[in-house]
Amino acid sequence: MSMAIIVHGGAGTITSDRAEIVQAGCRDAALIGWRILENGGSALDAVEAAVRALEDNPNYNAGKGACLTADGRIELDAGIMNGEKLNVGAVACVEYIKNPISLARKVMESPHVLLVGRGAQEFALEQGIPQCSFGDLLTERQYKRWKEAQSAGAETEEEPRYHRREVNRGSPREERHGTVGAVAVDTSGILAAATSTGGIFNQYPGRVGDTPLVGCGFYADENGAVSCTGEG
Protein backbone atom coordinates (compact mmCIF):
# COMPACT_ATOMS: atom_id res chain seq x y z
CA MET A 1 0.00 0.00 0.00
CA SER A 2 1.14 3.56 -0.67
CA MET A 3 2.51 5.37 2.35
CA ALA A 4 1.95 9.01 3.20
CA ILE A 5 2.45 11.58 5.93
CA ILE A 6 0.89 15.01 6.43
CA VAL A 7 2.19 17.54 8.95
CA HIS A 8 0.68 20.82 10.14
CA GLY A 9 2.12 23.60 12.26
CA GLY A 10 -1.09 25.36 13.27
CA ALA A 11 -3.81 27.23 11.41
CA GLY A 12 -3.24 30.70 12.81
CA THR A 13 -2.18 33.76 10.86
CA ILE A 14 1.52 33.60 10.00
CA THR A 15 3.22 36.95 9.55
CA SER A 16 5.26 37.44 6.39
CA ASP A 17 8.55 37.59 8.28
CA ARG A 18 7.93 34.13 9.77
CA ALA A 19 6.27 32.37 6.84
CA GLU A 20 9.41 30.88 5.33
CA ILE A 21 10.84 29.45 8.55
CA VAL A 22 7.46 28.07 9.65
CA GLN A 23 6.91 26.35 6.29
CA ALA A 24 10.47 25.01 6.32
CA GLY A 25 9.91 23.53 9.77
CA CYS A 26 6.85 21.67 8.54
CA ARG A 27 8.76 20.33 5.54
CA ASP A 28 11.62 19.16 7.74
CA ALA A 29 9.24 17.43 10.15
CA ALA A 30 7.41 15.73 7.29
CA LEU A 31 10.70 14.49 5.83
CA ILE A 32 11.71 13.02 9.19
CA GLY A 33 8.48 11.07 9.32
CA TRP A 34 8.74 10.12 5.64
CA ARG A 35 12.19 8.60 6.06
CA ILE A 36 10.84 6.39 8.83
CA LEU A 37 8.08 5.17 6.52
CA GLU A 38 10.55 4.67 3.66
CA ASN A 39 12.66 2.44 5.88
CA GLY A 40 9.68 0.27 6.75
CA GLY A 41 8.79 2.01 9.99
CA SER A 42 5.28 2.28 11.36
CA ALA A 43 2.87 5.16 10.95
CA LEU A 44 2.94 5.53 14.74
CA ASP A 45 6.71 5.99 14.79
CA ALA A 46 6.48 8.42 11.88
CA VAL A 47 3.92 10.75 13.45
CA GLU A 48 5.69 10.71 16.80
CA ALA A 49 9.01 11.64 15.18
CA ALA A 50 7.43 14.36 13.05
CA VAL A 51 5.71 15.95 16.03
CA ARG A 52 8.89 15.69 18.10
CA ALA A 53 10.63 17.72 15.40
CA LEU A 54 7.94 20.39 15.63
CA GLU A 55 8.18 20.40 19.43
CA ASP A 56 11.94 20.94 19.15
CA ASN A 57 11.46 23.84 16.74
CA PRO A 58 11.05 27.15 18.63
CA ASN A 59 8.86 28.59 15.88
CA TYR A 60 5.80 26.58 16.93
CA ASN A 61 3.51 26.66 19.93
CA ALA A 62 4.50 23.21 21.18
CA GLY A 63 7.44 22.05 23.28
CA LYS A 64 10.21 24.63 23.00
CA GLY A 65 8.56 27.88 21.95
CA ALA A 66 5.21 27.17 23.59
CA CYS A 67 3.23 30.11 24.91
CA LEU A 68 2.98 31.05 28.57
CA THR A 69 -0.01 30.84 30.90
CA ALA A 70 -1.34 33.89 32.72
CA ASP A 71 0.92 33.15 35.69
CA GLY A 72 4.01 32.65 33.53
CA ARG A 73 4.22 28.88 33.30
CA ILE A 74 4.52 26.58 30.29
CA GLU A 75 1.91 23.81 30.34
CA LEU A 76 1.99 21.29 27.50
CA ASP A 77 -0.62 18.91 26.07
CA ALA A 78 -0.20 16.07 23.57
CA GLY A 79 -1.97 12.99 22.25
CA ILE A 80 -1.25 10.06 19.95
CA MET A 81 -3.37 7.23 18.51
CA ASN A 82 -2.80 3.95 16.68
CA GLY A 83 -5.54 3.45 14.10
CA GLU A 84 -5.15 -0.33 13.92
CA LYS A 85 -5.79 -1.21 17.56
CA LEU A 86 -7.40 2.11 18.57
CA ASN A 87 -4.82 2.53 21.32
CA VAL A 88 -4.65 6.07 22.68
CA GLY A 89 -2.26 7.98 24.92
CA ALA A 90 -2.41 11.60 26.03
CA VAL A 91 -1.00 14.03 28.57
CA ALA A 92 -2.15 17.48 29.69
CA CYS A 93 -0.79 20.33 31.82
CA VAL A 94 2.69 18.80 31.69
CA GLU A 95 5.65 20.96 32.69
CA TYR A 96 9.40 20.51 32.19
CA ILE A 97 9.04 17.85 29.49
CA LYS A 98 10.78 18.65 26.21
CA ASN A 99 8.74 16.24 24.06
CA PRO A 100 5.28 15.62 25.53
CA ILE A 101 4.31 13.60 22.44
CA SER A 102 6.79 10.90 23.49
CA LEU A 103 5.32 10.93 26.99
CA ALA A 104 1.88 10.49 25.42
CA ARG A 105 3.29 7.49 23.50
CA LYS A 106 4.43 5.97 26.80
CA VAL A 107 0.96 6.51 28.23
CA MET A 108 -0.52 4.74 25.20
CA GLU A 109 1.74 1.77 25.86
CA SER A 110 0.56 1.60 29.48
CA PRO A 111 -2.86 0.71 30.95
CA HIS A 112 -3.64 4.45 31.07
CA VAL A 113 -5.20 6.74 28.48
CA LEU A 114 -4.82 10.32 29.79
CA LEU A 115 -2.55 11.59 32.55
CA VAL A 116 -2.55 15.17 33.79
CA GLY A 117 -0.25 17.46 35.75
CA ARG A 118 1.66 15.95 38.68
CA GLY A 119 0.60 12.41 37.81
CA ALA A 120 1.95 12.82 34.29
CA GLN A 121 5.22 14.21 35.69
CA GLU A 122 5.64 11.23 38.02
CA PHE A 123 4.83 8.83 35.20
CA ALA A 124 7.50 10.49 33.05
CA LEU A 125 10.10 9.88 35.75
CA GLU A 126 9.01 6.25 36.08
CA GLN A 127 9.40 5.82 32.32
CA GLY A 128 12.86 7.36 32.25
CA ILE A 129 11.81 10.47 30.37
CA PRO A 130 14.12 13.24 31.61
CA GLN A 131 12.86 16.58 32.79
CA CYS A 132 14.15 19.76 31.21
CA SER A 133 14.38 23.23 32.71
CA PHE A 134 11.88 26.03 32.21
CA GLY A 135 14.57 27.85 30.26
CA ASP A 136 14.89 24.94 27.85
CA LEU A 137 11.28 25.57 26.75
CA LEU A 138 11.14 29.37 26.96
CA THR A 139 11.85 31.58 23.96
CA GLU A 140 12.50 35.30 23.94
CA ARG A 141 9.58 35.84 21.59
CA GLN A 142 7.04 34.20 23.89
CA TYR A 143 8.46 35.83 27.01
CA LYS A 144 8.24 39.26 25.41
CA ARG A 145 4.58 38.70 24.47
CA TRP A 146 3.77 37.51 27.97
CA LYS A 147 5.41 40.56 29.55
CA GLU A 148 3.46 42.85 27.23
CA ALA A 149 0.21 41.09 28.16
CA GLN A 150 0.98 41.43 31.86
CA SER A 151 1.71 45.14 31.48
CA ALA A 152 -1.48 45.73 29.53
CA GLY A 153 -3.51 43.83 32.12
CA ALA A 154 -2.00 45.77 35.01
CA GLU A 155 -3.04 49.03 33.39
CA THR A 156 -6.64 48.07 32.62
CA GLU A 157 -7.70 45.42 35.14
CA GLU A 158 -8.75 46.00 38.72
CA GLU A 159 -9.78 42.37 39.26
CA PRO A 160 -7.21 39.56 39.53
CA ARG A 161 -6.29 38.24 36.10
CA TYR A 162 -7.82 34.82 36.86
CA HIS A 163 -11.26 36.43 37.20
CA ARG A 164 -11.35 37.64 33.64
CA ARG A 165 -13.97 36.11 31.44
CA GLU A 166 -11.41 35.69 28.68
CA VAL A 167 -7.91 35.37 30.05
CA ASN A 168 -6.50 34.99 26.54
CA ARG A 169 -8.09 38.14 25.14
CA GLY A 170 -5.81 40.09 22.89
CA SER A 171 -3.78 37.02 22.06
CA PRO A 172 -2.56 36.86 18.47
CA ARG A 173 -4.62 34.63 16.20
CA GLU A 174 -1.56 32.49 15.56
CA GLU A 175 -1.46 31.62 19.27
CA ARG A 176 -5.12 30.58 19.30
CA HIS A 177 -4.51 27.99 16.61
CA GLY A 178 -0.95 26.99 17.39
CA THR A 179 -1.43 23.25 17.77
CA VAL A 180 0.94 21.08 15.71
CA GLY A 181 0.27 17.59 14.46
CA ALA A 182 0.81 14.79 11.98
CA VAL A 183 -1.11 11.92 10.40
CA ALA A 184 0.37 9.03 8.46
CA VAL A 185 -0.32 5.71 6.77
CA ASP A 186 2.40 3.08 6.44
CA THR A 187 2.99 0.33 3.88
CA SER A 188 0.80 -2.03 5.91
CA GLY A 189 -2.11 0.37 5.58
CA ILE A 190 -2.09 1.23 9.28
CA LEU A 191 -2.93 4.83 10.16
CA ALA A 192 -1.83 6.98 13.09
CA ALA A 193 -2.33 10.51 14.38
CA ALA A 194 -0.42 12.73 16.80
CA THR A 195 -0.84 16.26 18.09
CA SER A 196 0.87 18.62 20.54
CA THR A 197 0.35 22.15 21.85
CA GLY A 198 1.29 24.76 24.41
CA GLY A 199 -2.34 25.81 24.67
CA ILE A 200 -3.61 29.36 24.29
CA PHE A 201 -1.45 32.39 24.93
CA ASN A 202 -1.96 33.84 28.45
CA GLN A 203 -4.45 31.10 29.29
CA TYR A 204 -5.85 30.33 32.73
CA PRO A 205 -3.44 27.99 34.57
CA GLY A 206 -4.55 24.38 34.35
CA ARG A 207 -6.65 24.89 31.24
CA VAL A 208 -6.96 21.82 29.00
CA GLY A 209 -8.21 22.44 25.49
CA ASP A 210 -9.33 20.07 22.78
CA THR A 211 -5.86 19.00 21.64
CA PRO A 212 -5.14 16.05 24.00
CA LEU A 213 -8.73 14.76 24.00
CA VAL A 214 -9.30 11.79 21.70
CA GLY A 215 -12.09 12.46 19.24
CA CYS A 216 -11.68 16.20 19.76
CA GLY A 217 -8.07 17.02 18.94
CA PHE A 218 -7.02 13.83 17.20
CA TYR A 219 -8.27 10.42 16.11
CA ALA A 220 -7.26 7.45 13.97
CA ASP A 221 -8.89 4.18 12.96
CA GLU A 222 -8.82 1.85 9.95
CA ASN A 223 -10.57 4.42 7.76
CA GLY A 224 -8.66 7.62 8.40
CA ALA A 225 -6.58 9.77 10.72
CA VAL A 226 -6.97 13.40 11.78
CA SER A 227 -5.03 15.96 13.79
CA CYS A 228 -7.00 19.13 14.46
CA THR A 229 -5.77 22.66 15.04
CA GLY A 230 -8.67 23.60 17.32
CA GLU A 231 -8.00 26.29 19.93
CA GLY A 232 -5.06 24.93 21.81
C-alpha positions, 0 to 999 in steps of 0.5 A: 500500500502507498505510504503518506504523511501530512504535517501541520504547524497550526492554522493561525495567521503567520506573519510574512517575516515568519512564513518561510521558517514556519513552512520550512519547519513543517517540511523538515518534520514531514521528511523526518516522518517520511524517512521512517516510513521509507525504511519500513517504519510504522505510521505511529513511529512516523507521526511521533518523530514528526511531532517531536521535530515540531516540538523541538522547533522554537517557531511553533507553539509546542514544546520549546517555543510554547506560549505562557499561561497567565501566571508565567508557566509553560503547560503542555498537552499532547496525544497520539493514537494507533488506528489499527488497535485504537490505542490512545495515549495523552497528557495534559498540563505537563511541565518541564518535558521537552517532548510531551508527544513521546510521553503520550506514547508511553501513556498509550503503551501503558494501561492508562489513556490520559494523565494530567499534571503531577501524575503525568510528571511522576509517570514520566520519571518512572518511564525514564523520560528526563525533565528539562528546565523552564529555560529549555522551553522558553523563547525570547519571543514568547516571554516578550509577548507575555510581559506585554500582556501582563503590562497591559492587564495591570493598566486596565484590570482591577480584578485579579487576572484569573477572574477575567472572562477571557484570560486569553483576550488580545492574544494573536490569532496564531497563538489561538490555533498553534497546535501542531500535528501529523497523520500518516499511513504506512505500507501495511495500511495502518494509520496513526495521528499525533498532536501537541500544543502549548495551549492558548497564549496567556491562558488560565493555569490548568486549562486543558483544550481540545488537543489532548482529548481523543475524538476532539483534537485527534483520532485514527482508525482503519478508515482515516486519521486526523489531527485538528488545530482547534483552539489549543 
